[in-house]
Amino acid sequence: MRKKFYAGTHIIADFWFARQVKSEKELKGVLLKAAQKARSTPLKVSTHAFHPQGITGVVLLAESHIALHSWPELEYIAADIFTCGTNMKPKLALEFLKKNLKPKKVIMEEIKRGVISKGIKLK
């Protein structure tokens, strides 16, 4: 019997009718707290506010990244959580984001990245 291993877990989520983050400073705080919940190591945070509306941000992690992108005119936020390593908890980051942003509807997909079966040679 072959056991499957994977490089990381990638969660993508659509938040509909969520609380909108208004400032880059607030977004940085949300991203860093999500990273903490995932038990990951933040390396750098980058954000950008669009005019007249919308904000995007990403926290680069030693274990990959967490990103949020908002479209206030659509009442929509896209969340992207990708972590690698066996000690990471990306679902805890997602739960924090849901509690903080309070979406009325969430559509989520979890993808295992870099899946290989034990005993399979890659070369």
Residue frames as qw, qx, qy, qz and C-alpha x, y, z in Angstrom:
[[0.000, 0.889, 0.457, 0.000, 0.00, 0.00, 0.00],
 [0.435, 0.322, -0.005, 0.841, 1.42, 3.38, -0.98],
 [0.222, -0.736, -0.419, 0.484, 1.16, 6.36, 1.30],
 [0.344, 0.755, 0.238, 0.505, 0.66, 9.81, -0.23],
 [0.424, -0.475, -0.172, 0.752, 2.74, 12.78, 0.80],
 [0.286, 0.835, 0.329, 0.337, 2.26, 16.39, -0.23],
 [0.447, 0.246, -0.162, 0.845, 4.27, 19.59, -0.15],
 [0.038, 0.065, 0.336, -0.939, 1.54, 21.85, 1.18],
 [0.113, 0.618, 0.769, -0.116, -2.10, 22.77, 1.64],
 [0.030, 0.064, 0.230, 0.971, -3.65, 25.54, -0.45],
 [0.096, 0.616, 0.726, -0.290, -6.99, 26.95, 0.68],
 [0.007, 0.160, 0.293, 0.943, -8.87, 29.33, -1.57],
 [0.006, -0.563, -0.755, 0.337, -12.02, 30.96, -0.27],
 [0.023, -0.455, -0.343, -0.821, -14.59, 33.38, -1.60],
 [0.100, -0.414, -0.626, 0.653, -16.13, 35.59, 1.09],
 [0.035, -0.522, -0.519, -0.676, -19.42, 37.17, 0.05],
 [0.367, -0.778, -0.234, -0.453, -21.06, 40.07, 1.90],
 [0.721, -0.255, -0.375, 0.523, -18.14, 40.35, 4.34],
 [0.266, -0.909, -0.049, 0.316, -16.96, 43.24, 6.46],
 [0.641, 0.667, -0.040, 0.378, -14.63, 45.32, 4.29],
 [0.637, -0.405, -0.064, 0.652, -11.15, 46.21, 5.59],
 [0.189, 0.961, 0.198, -0.035, -10.76, 49.97, 5.14],
 [0.009, -0.926, 0.374, 0.050, -7.04, 50.64, 5.58],
 [0.683, 0.448, -0.555, 0.155, -3.68, 49.12, 4.75],
 [0.082, -0.459, 0.693, -0.550, -2.73, 49.26, 8.44],
 [0.752, -0.101, 0.385, -0.526, -5.81, 47.23, 9.41],
 [0.899, 0.334, -0.224, -0.172, -5.18, 44.74, 6.58],
 [0.381, 0.527, -0.693, 0.310, -1.59, 44.21, 7.76],
 [0.373, -0.320, 0.652, -0.577, -2.89, 43.41, 11.24],
 [0.880, 0.112, 0.160, -0.433, -5.47, 40.94, 9.90],
 [0.780, 0.461, -0.422, -0.003, -2.87, 39.18, 7.73],
 [0.176, 0.499, -0.734, 0.425, -0.34, 38.90, 10.57],
 [0.580, -0.200, 0.552, -0.565, -2.95, 37.53, 12.96],
 [0.919, 0.249, -0.055, -0.300, -4.04, 34.96, 10.35],
 [0.576, 0.521, -0.601, 0.187, -0.38, 33.94, 9.96],
 [0.188, -0.408, 0.714, -0.538, -0.08, 33.55, 13.73],
 [0.799, -0.013, 0.323, -0.506, -3.20, 31.36, 13.81],
 [0.882, 0.385, -0.248, -0.114, -1.70, 29.16, 11.06],
 [0.782, -0.519, 0.257, 0.231, 1.42, 28.73, 13.24],
 [0.742, 0.496, 0.119, 0.435, 3.55, 30.15, 10.43],
 [0.512, -0.458, 0.015, 0.727, 6.50, 32.54, 10.29],
 [0.343, 0.915, 0.208, -0.037, 5.79, 35.95, 8.68],
 [0.665, -0.031, 0.176, 0.725, 8.67, 37.35, 6.64],
 [0.069, -0.099, 0.157, 0.980, 7.16, 40.44, 4.99],
 [0.271, 0.655, 0.661, -0.246, 3.76, 42.11, 4.52],
 [0.103, -0.047, 0.378, 0.919, 2.85, 44.09, 1.41],
 [0.234, 0.646, 0.674, -0.271, -0.44, 45.94, 0.88],
 [0.097, 0.046, 0.355, 0.929, -1.95, 48.31, -1.65],
 [0.274, 0.585, 0.566, -0.512, -5.15, 50.38, -1.47],
 [0.265, 0.331, 0.618, 0.662, -6.89, 51.04, -4.79],
 [0.148, 0.415, 0.246, -0.863, -8.80, 54.22, -5.55],
 [0.363, -0.539, 0.128, -0.749, -11.64, 54.71, -5.34],
 [0.782, -0.367, 0.298, -0.405, -12.00, 51.37, -3.52],
 [0.968, 0.131, -0.211, 0.043, -10.55, 47.96, -2.85],
 [0.259, -0.775, 0.566, -0.105, -7.49, 46.77, -1.04],
 [0.930, 0.184, -0.316, 0.028, -5.07, 43.90, -1.52],
 [0.258, -0.761, 0.559, -0.207, -2.42, 42.43, 0.72],
 [0.911, 0.110, -0.394, 0.048, -0.14, 39.49, 1.15],
 [0.487, -0.726, 0.479, -0.079, 1.97, 38.22, 4.00],
 [0.659, 0.457, -0.597, 0.026, 4.96, 36.29, 2.74],
 [0.807, -0.502, 0.248, -0.188, 5.60, 33.34, 5.04],
 [0.159, -0.526, 0.828, 0.114, 8.62, 31.13, 5.52],
 [0.436, 0.126, 0.889, -0.060, 6.03, 28.43, 4.76],
 [0.273, 0.454, 0.676, 0.512, 4.46, 30.24, 1.70],
 [0.029, -0.138, -0.052, -0.989, 1.78, 33.02, 1.87],
 [0.082, 0.623, 0.732, -0.263, -1.62, 34.36, 2.91],
 [0.075, 0.057, 0.289, 0.953, -3.34, 36.92, 0.69],
 [0.194, 0.649, 0.647, -0.351, -6.58, 38.92, 0.74],
 [0.097, 0.079, 0.424, 0.897, -8.07, 40.90, -2.16],
 [0.188, 0.533, 0.652, -0.505, -11.26, 42.96, -1.82],
 [0.003, 0.306, 0.539, 0.784, -13.88, 44.22, -4.24],
 [0.121, 0.273, 0.572, -0.764, -16.18, 46.39, -2.07],
 [0.441, 0.226, -0.220, -0.840, -18.40, 47.19, -5.06],
 [0.631, 0.015, -0.701, -0.331, -19.17, 43.46, -5.32],
 [0.670, -0.525, 0.305, -0.426, -19.20, 42.87, -1.54],
 [0.977, 0.138, -0.147, 0.070, -16.53, 40.23, -2.18],
 [0.228, -0.785, 0.576, 0.000, -13.16, 39.25, -0.69],
 [0.887, 0.274, -0.371, 0.020, -10.85, 36.58, -2.13],
 [0.529, -0.694, 0.479, -0.099, -8.72, 34.75, 0.44],
 [0.807, 0.411, -0.419, 0.071, -5.71, 32.61, -0.44],
 [0.556, -0.666, 0.472, -0.154, -3.88, 30.58, 2.22],
 [0.867, 0.338, -0.360, 0.067, -0.96, 28.37, 1.17],
 [0.423, -0.720, 0.525, -0.162, 1.23, 26.69, 3.75],
 [0.779, 0.280, -0.560, 0.030, 3.78, 23.90, 3.59],
 [0.092, 0.358, -0.767, 0.524, 5.14, 21.76, 6.36],
 [0.469, -0.304, -0.827, -0.063, 3.46, 19.33, 8.72],
 [0.255, -0.359, -0.598, 0.670, 3.04, 21.75, 11.64],
 [0.112, -0.040, -0.154, -0.981, 1.06, 24.40, 9.78],
 [0.157, 0.477, 0.804, -0.318, -2.64, 24.98, 10.47],
 [0.007, 0.105, 0.392, 0.914, -4.10, 26.81, 7.43],
 [0.306, -0.566, -0.699, -0.312, -7.67, 25.99, 8.48],
 [0.383, -0.622, -0.435, 0.526, -7.13, 27.93, 11.72],
 [0.152, -0.206, 0.180, 0.950, -6.12, 30.95, 9.63],
 [0.180, -0.331, -0.654, -0.656, -9.30, 30.53, 7.58],
 [0.382, -0.634, -0.666, 0.092, -11.43, 30.30, 10.73],
 [0.300, -0.481, -0.198, 0.800, -9.83, 33.51, 12.06],
 [0.017, -0.014, 0.396, 0.918, -10.53, 35.30, 8.77],
 [0.282, -0.484, -0.726, -0.399, -14.16, 34.15, 8.81],
 [0.389, -0.650, -0.538, 0.370, -14.62, 35.37, 12.41],
 [0.271, -0.402, -0.005, 0.875, -12.92, 38.69, 11.67],
 [0.069, 0.071, -0.452, -0.886, -14.53, 39.49, 8.31],
 [0.410, 0.297, 0.661, -0.554, -17.92, 37.90, 9.06],
 [0.232, 0.105, -0.640, -0.724, -18.92, 36.84, 5.53],
 [0.709, 0.080, 0.289, -0.638, -22.54, 35.80, 5.04],
 [0.954, 0.274, 0.064, -0.103, -21.49, 33.20, 2.48],
 [0.241, -0.664, 0.671, 0.225, -18.19, 31.31, 2.10],
 [0.931, 0.348, -0.069, -0.083, -17.16, 29.10, -0.80],
 [0.323, -0.726, 0.604, 0.061, -13.95, 27.23, 0.04],
 [0.930, 0.299, -0.216, -0.009, -11.74, 24.74, -1.73],
 [0.525, -0.676, 0.509, 0.094, -8.76, 22.91, -0.23],
 [0.801, 0.534, -0.271, -0.008, -6.05, 21.63, -2.55],
 [0.774, -0.465, 0.318, 0.287, -3.12, 19.42, -1.62],
 [0.417, 0.850, -0.299, -0.120, -0.07, 20.66, -3.57],
 [0.203, 0.622, -0.756, 0.039, 2.89, 18.56, -4.69],
 [0.866, -0.182, 0.331, -0.329, 1.22, 15.20, -4.03],
 [0.425, 0.459, -0.773, -0.111, 3.44, 12.16, -4.44],
 [0.940, -0.251, -0.106, -0.206, 3.08, 8.52, -3.43],
 [0.480, -0.649, 0.589, 0.030, 5.73, 6.96, -1.22],
 [0.720, -0.058, 0.652, 0.232, 8.04, 4.84, -3.32],
 [0.592, 0.750, 0.267, 0.124, 7.49, 6.82, -6.54],
 [0.552, -0.260, 0.199, 0.767, 10.72, 8.11, -8.07],
 [0.242, 0.858, 0.177, -0.416, 10.46, 11.61, -9.52],
 [0.053, 0.676, -0.546, -0.492, 13.37, 11.19, -11.96]]
